[in-house]
Amino acid sequence: MKNIFKSLLFLFCILPSLSIAQSAGDKKIQAGLTFNAGANWLSPSSNKIEANGGGSLLSIGLNVHSAMKSSQNLAIATGLEFDFGKNVYSPNTQYTFVDYLQDDVILTNEEASAANSYETMQLLSRNVSTTKLTIPLMLLFRTNFIGDFRYFGKFGLRNSFLLTHSISDDGIQTTLGIPNGEAISTILMSSPGEMFLYNGSIGLTAGAEWNFVGSTCLVLEAGYYYGITPYFLDRKDENKTMYNIGSNKEYYSASARQNQLIFKLSILF
């Protein structure tokens, strides 16, 4: 985490010195730091789970606007962002169970079958925290400057790649597979392979750019992104971790897509 912020601070310090003495309206490439804040919504694609309210998103990174050919009204918007997101969901079945070890490791179907001893909880809700590297690639349509302001819209893809994730579960401890009423929470458990490594979404944003001094601009935008890839990985049966109990354990994977509402503040040089 410290290395991320040190790198971004270094870029923030050198970008102004790389800026050519020309107005923002004449520059072909603008680059600078960006900060995002917003909300995530899971859209379940099966009746096994349901979204438990909205999640959150915070990110920091580099934003780049590059004009296309001789036109200042059409550009490519891209960059590099580190996203820190959260989502919460609950099982949509009466009894869903998870097996785990006391050292905060969730057991898969295969691991639970081979383990000598483990704990079991009835799962009530699950909080998923993720760190992702995001590379947006969008078409930027903008007006000429009207005084110190110009206005724009963007359309394109937001490409996110999973770096790390952790899981916090809330549930009820079980004894011999029967919930005994004792509430239990686990923190930062690991479950490798639970998440889909790539999340892609199609987005539409609108905003304004303020040229407040020299060629330096403050940019504010808001956008909605619709998820087009799975948020969770549909695991093989032996690697699934959640199950219902019928005639035997019936394992399943969570299934959903993620939509986002994002507000972005950037300073471009």
Buried (B, 14 or more C-beta within 10 A) or exposed (E): EEEEEEBBEEBBEEBEEEBEEEEBEEBBBBBBBBBBEBBBBBEBBEEBBEBBEBBBBEBBBBBBBBBEEEEBEEBBBBBBBBBBBBBBBBBEBEBBBBBBBEEBBBBBBEBBEEEEEBBBBBBBBBBBBBBBBBBBEBEBBBBEBEEEEBBBBBBBBBBBEBEEBBBBBBBBBBEEEEBEEEEBEBEEBBBEBBBBEEBBBBBEBEBBBBBEEEBBBBBEBEBBBBBEBBBBBEBEEEBBBBBBEEEEBEBBBBBBBBBBBBBBBBBBB
